[in-house]
Amino acid sequence: MSSRRDTSEALRVALSRIAAEDAAALIEEARRGARAKARALLEEALADELMRAVERLHASPAQPTPPDDGEIAWWTYCVLWARDAPELPHGLEGVEPGTEVEVITEGELAALVSAVPLAQYNDERLRAHLEDLAWVERTARAHETVLERVLGAVTIVPLRLCTLYRNTDGVRHLLSESVDALLDGLQAVDRCVELGLKVFALPEQAAAGARAGAAAPRDDDPVAGPLERTEGDRSGAAYLTRRQEERAESERAREVGVHCVETVHERLIGLAKAATTSPPQRPELHGRPGEMLLNAAYLVARERVGETRDVVAALREQWEPRGFELELTGPWPAYNFVSSAAGIVS
């Protein structure tokens, strides 16, 4: 009996020793298993929360925090394909300081909007704002900043300044009722931007035309009347000769200007998907010392903007020594090429 008890006790001691040696390793294994299980549970919970967030984003994309507790309206910037919405840059500030640009989706289309206080943007206040040049300048710059930020990422149909809706249903109505025109507009300018080009005749080039436009001396002019003309420069023959030379010089300047405009315009048409021209602006509008000869816009694929700038730089080197200045602007939203789509907004 004593021998059996001794053997049993020795076995217990051996097992106890083995258990003591394995306990730490077993605890570590259990810890790793628990961590893996906890991680799996956390990942599943996080995945559920992420899916709910995505559902909320698509179910109610137009519920940003209003700028204050009063009634709000929705300033609308542009229309884009709904499929492109994930490509939009984040953190776009709206025209009203402290607001953020949001997305409203309806079918294939989406619109960018931001909240504005209705009390400051109702019809009466808006008319007053539009008479305040500082307000117009600030608001137009904020509106264009949004368009320029998204223009590099997605195709848009830009909407006019002060396109406002009382509620988000109004924006959705725009997208659903005008879907065909808006989709046509997006297709027309897909992956393109607008570049503007103006050509000016520099003062020395315009001088010939200015001289030719001077009024001829009248017979009763006290300075240059017929009774005071001499045998020299004031003689009738010299006067007629001078006038003929001025007219010839003016005609030559006009022909060179026409040639410049045709050459430049045709060169850029070759790079663009579409082009359009507007009447040249008067000097009091463009603020240049010379005459505007060309006021054009070109619809250019994004990947060809750099090439177009290089071509204009070469044309500038060719024509500036001959008295012409080329001014390239942009890229801009393609206002001139989606007029039928953008014009649906009343």
matplotlib code that plots the C-alpha trace (Angstrom):
import matplotlib.pyplot as plt

x = [0.0, 2.8, 4.5, 1.3, 0.7, 4.3, 3.8, 0.6, 2.1, 5.1, 2.7, 0.7, 3.9, 5.1, 1.8, 1.7, 5.2, 4.1, 1.0, 3.0, 5.4, 2.6, 0.3, 2.0, 2.0, -1.6, -2.6, -0.8, -2.5, -5.8, -5.0, -4.2, -7.3, -9.4, -7.8, -8.5, -12.1, -12.6, -11.0, -13.3, -16.3, -15.1, -14.4, -18.0, -19.5, -17.4, -18.4, -22.1, -21.6, -19.8, -22.6, -25.2, -23.2, -23.1, -26.9, -27.5, -25.3, -27.2, -30.6, -30.4, -27.5, -29.0, -29.4, -26.4, -26.5, -28.1, -26.2, -28.5, -31.8, -33.9, -35.4, -32.9, -32.7, -30.4, -27.8, -27.1, -23.8, -23.8, -25.0, -22.9, -23.3, -24.3, -21.7, -18.9, -20.0, -17.4, -14.6, -15.5, -13.0, -13.9, -14.3, -15.7, -17.0, -20.2, -21.0, -22.2, -19.2, -19.2, -21.3, -20.3, -21.1, -23.4, -24.6, -28.2, -28.8, -31.7, -31.5, -28.4, -27.8, -26.5, -26.3, -24.0, -25.7, -25.1, -27.4, -28.0, -30.3, -33.6, -33.9, -30.8, -31.5, -35.2, -36.3, -36.2, -32.8, -31.3, -32.2, -30.5, -27.4, -27.1, -26.8, -23.8, -20.8, -18.7, -21.3, -21.6, -17.8, -17.4, -20.3, -19.3, -15.7, -17.0, -19.3, -16.6, -14.1, -16.5, -16.8, -13.1, -12.3, -14.6, -13.8, -10.5, -12.2, -15.5, -17.6, -20.1, -22.9, -22.4, -25.5, -25.9, -25.1, -28.0, -29.7, -31.7, -34.4, -36.6, -36.1, -34.3, -37.4, -36.9, -33.4, -34.6, -37.4, -34.7, -32.8, -35.8, -37.7, -34.7, -32.9, -32.6, -31.2, -28.8, -27.5, -27.0, -25.1, -22.8, -22.2, -21.3, -18.6, -17.5, -13.9, -13.5, -12.9, -13.4, -10.5, -11.0, -8.9, -8.9, -6.8, -6.1, -4.5, -1.8, -1.9, 0.8, -1.2, -4.5, -2.8, -3.3, -7.0, -7.3, -5.6, -7.8, -10.8, -10.0, -12.5, -11.5, -11.0, -14.2, -14.2, -15.3, -12.6, -10.8, -7.5, -7.5, -10.1, -9.4, -8.5, -5.7, -4.1, -0.6, 1.2, 2.8, 1.2, -2.1, -2.6, -5.6, -3.4, -1.2, -4.3, -5.9, -2.7, -2.3, -5.9, -5.4, -2.2, -4.0, -6.8, -4.4, -2.5, -5.7, -6.8, -3.4, -3.8, -7.3, -6.1, -3.3, -5.7, -8.1, -5.2, -4.1, -7.5, -8.1, -4.8, -5.1, -8.7, -8.2, -5.2, -7.1, -10.1, -7.8, -7.1, -10.7, -13.8, -15.9, -15.5, -17.7, -17.1, -18.8, -18.8, -15.5, -15.9, -15.7, -12.5, -14.5, -15.3, -12.0, -9.9, -7.1, -5.4, -6.0, -8.9, -10.3, -10.4, -11.3, -13.4, -13.6, -14.1, -12.9, -14.0, -10.8, -10.2, -8.4, -5.4, -4.9, -4.9, -1.1, -0.7, -3.1, -1.2, 2.0, 0.4, -0.9, 2.6, 4.0, 1.3, 2.1, 5.7, 4.6, 2.1, 3.1, 6.0, 3.5, 1.3, -1.1, -1.6, -3.1, -4.7, -5.5, -7.7, -9.0, -9.6, -13.2, -16.5, -17.9, -20.6, -20.5, -21.1, -23.9, -26.2, -29.2, -28.8, -27.8, -30.6, -33.3, -33.0, -35.4]
y = [0.0, 2.4, 1.7, 2.4, 5.7, 6.7, 6.0, 8.0, 10.9, 10.9, 11.0, 13.8, 15.8, 15.1, 16.1, 19.3, 20.1, 19.6, 21.7, 24.5, 24.4, 24.5, 26.9, 30.1, 28.8, 27.8, 31.2, 32.9, 30.7, 31.4, 35.1, 35.0, 33.0, 35.5, 38.4, 36.8, 36.1, 39.7, 41.2, 39.2, 40.4, 44.0, 43.8, 42.5, 45.3, 47.9, 46.5, 46.8, 50.4, 51.2, 49.7, 51.7, 54.9, 54.2, 53.5, 56.8, 58.7, 57.4, 57.4, 61.1, 62.9, 66.3, 66.8, 68.9, 70.9, 74.2, 77.4, 78.5, 77.5, 79.5, 78.4, 77.5, 77.4, 75.4, 77.1, 74.8, 74.8, 72.2, 68.8, 65.7, 62.0, 60.3, 57.6, 60.3, 61.5, 59.4, 61.2, 64.6, 66.3, 66.6, 69.6, 72.1, 75.2, 76.7, 80.3, 80.9, 80.8, 77.8, 75.6, 72.6, 71.5, 68.4, 66.0, 65.3, 62.3, 61.5, 58.6, 58.9, 62.5, 64.4, 68.0, 69.9, 72.2, 74.0, 75.5, 79.3, 81.2, 81.9, 85.3, 86.4, 84.8, 85.5, 87.5, 90.9, 90.4, 88.8, 91.8, 94.1, 91.8, 91.9, 95.7, 95.3, 94.8, 93.5, 90.9, 89.8, 89.6, 87.5, 85.2, 84.7, 83.9, 81.3, 79.8, 79.5, 78.1, 75.2, 74.6, 74.8, 72.4, 69.7, 70.4, 68.6, 65.4, 65.1, 66.3, 68.9, 71.0, 74.4, 76.3, 80.0, 82.1, 82.3, 79.1, 78.6, 76.1, 76.3, 72.6, 69.6, 68.4, 71.3, 70.2, 66.6, 68.0, 69.7, 66.5, 64.3, 66.7, 67.8, 64.6, 64.4, 67.9, 67.5, 64.1, 65.5, 68.4, 66.1, 63.9, 67.0, 68.1, 64.8, 65.0, 68.5, 72.0, 75.4, 77.6, 81.3, 83.2, 86.9, 88.6, 92.3, 94.7, 96.6, 100.4, 100.7, 98.4, 100.3, 103.6, 103.4, 102.8, 105.7, 108.0, 106.8, 107.5, 111.1, 113.6, 115.4, 119.2, 121.1, 124.1, 126.3, 124.9, 128.0, 126.2, 124.1, 125.9, 126.3, 130.0, 129.2, 126.2, 126.8, 125.4, 122.8, 120.2, 122.1, 122.0, 120.1, 117.6, 116.8, 116.4, 114.0, 112.0, 111.8, 110.6, 108.0, 106.7, 106.6, 104.6, 102.2, 101.8, 101.2, 98.6, 96.8, 96.8, 95.4, 92.6, 91.6, 91.6, 89.3, 87.0, 86.9, 86.0, 83.4, 81.7, 81.6, 80.5, 77.7, 76.5, 76.1, 74.6, 71.8, 71.0, 71.4, 69.3, 72.4, 76.2, 79.3, 83.0, 86.0, 89.7, 91.4, 93.5, 97.3, 98.9, 100.2, 96.5, 94.8, 97.7, 97.2, 100.0, 98.2, 96.8, 93.3, 91.3, 87.8, 86.7, 82.9, 79.8, 76.3, 73.0, 71.1, 67.6, 67.8, 65.9, 68.4, 71.6, 71.6, 71.1, 74.0, 76.3, 75.4, 76.1, 79.5, 80.3, 79.6, 81.7, 84.5, 84.5, 84.7, 87.5, 89.8, 91.2, 92.2, 94.1, 91.5, 90.2, 86.8, 86.2, 82.6, 81.9, 78.9, 76.1, 77.0, 75.1, 74.7, 77.4, 78.1, 74.5, 73.5, 76.6, 74.5, 72.3, 75.1, 77.3, 75.0, 76.7, 79.6]
z = [0.0, 0.9, -2.4, -4.3, -2.4, -3.1, -6.8, -6.9, -5.1, -7.5, -10.4, -9.0, -8.4, -12.0, -13.4, -11.3, -12.5, -16.2, -15.6, -14.1, -17.0, -19.6, -17.8, -19.1, -22.7, -22.4, -21.1, -23.9, -26.5, -24.9, -25.0, -28.7, -29.4, -27.5, -29.2, -32.6, -31.7, -30.3, -33.4, -35.6, -33.6, -33.7, -37.5, -38.0, -35.9, -37.7, -41.0, -40.0, -39.0, -42.2, -44.3, -42.3, -42.9, -46.7, -46.7, -44.9, -47.4, -50.4, -48.7, -47.6, -49.2, -49.0, -45.2, -44.2, -41.0, -41.9, -41.3, -38.5, -36.9, -39.4, -42.7, -45.4, -49.2, -51.4, -53.5, -56.5, -58.3, -61.0, -62.2, -62.7, -63.3, -60.1, -60.7, -60.5, -57.0, -55.2, -57.2, -55.8, -53.5, -49.8, -47.7, -50.3, -48.6, -49.9, -50.8, -47.3, -44.9, -42.6, -44.8, -46.8, -50.3, -50.3, -53.0, -54.0, -56.2, -58.4, -60.8, -63.1, -62.0, -59.0, -58.1, -55.8, -53.3, -50.0, -47.5, -47.3, -44.8, -46.6, -44.9, -46.7, -50.0, -50.6, -53.7, -52.0, -50.3, -53.4, -55.5, -52.9, -52.8, -56.6, -56.4, -54.0, -56.2, -53.2, -52.4, -56.0, -56.4, -53.2, -54.0, -57.6, -56.5, -54.0, -56.6, -59.2, -56.6, -56.1, -59.8, -60.4, -57.6, -59.0, -62.6, -62.4, -61.1, -62.8, -65.8, -64.9, -66.3, -64.5, -63.4, -63.3, -60.3, -57.8, -58.8, -55.6, -54.5, -51.4, -50.6, -51.8, -53.6, -55.9, -56.8, -57.4, -59.6, -61.7, -62.1, -62.9, -65.2, -67.2, -67.2, -71.0, -71.5, -68.6, -69.8, -73.3, -71.8, -69.8, -72.8, -74.9, -72.5, -71.2, -69.8, -71.4, -70.1, -71.7, -72.7, -73.7, -76.2, -76.9, -79.6, -79.3, -81.8, -79.8, -79.9, -82.5, -84.7, -84.1, -84.8, -88.5, -88.1, -85.7, -88.1, -91.0, -88.8, -88.2, -89.6, -92.8, -92.3, -93.3, -95.6, -92.6, -90.3, -88.9, -88.8, -91.9, -94.1, -97.8, -97.4, -95.1, -96.9, -98.3, -101.3, -99.0, -96.8, -96.7, -100.4, -101.7, -103.6, -100.5, -98.3, -100.7, -101.0, -97.3, -96.9, -99.5, -97.8, -94.5, -96.0, -97.6, -94.3, -92.5, -95.0, -94.7, -90.9, -91.2, -93.6, -91.3, -88.3, -90.3, -91.2, -87.6, -86.3, -89.0, -88.4, -84.6, -84.6, -87.2, -85.3, -82.0, -83.7, -84.8, -81.1, -79.8, -79.8, -80.4, -80.7, -80.5, -80.9, -79.3, -80.4, -79.4, -76.3, -76.4, -74.9, -71.8, -71.0, -71.7, -70.4, -72.9, -74.8, -78.1, -80.1, -79.4, -82.7, -81.4, -78.4, -78.6, -76.5, -77.2, -75.7, -75.1, -73.7, -70.3, -71.6, -74.4, -72.3, -72.0, -75.8, -76.4, -74.1, -76.0, -79.3, -78.1, -76.8, -80.3, -81.9, -79.5, -80.5, -84.2, -83.9, -81.0, -83.0, -85.7, -83.2, -81.8, -78.2, -77.4, -74.1, -73.1, -70.0, -68.2, -67.8, -67.0, -66.7, -70.2, -69.9, -73.6, -74.6, -72.3, -72.7, -73.7, -70.6, -68.2, -69.6, -68.2, -64.9, -64.7]

ax = plt.figure().add_subplot(projection="3d")
ax.plot(x, y, z, "-o")
ax.set_aspect("equal")
plt.show()
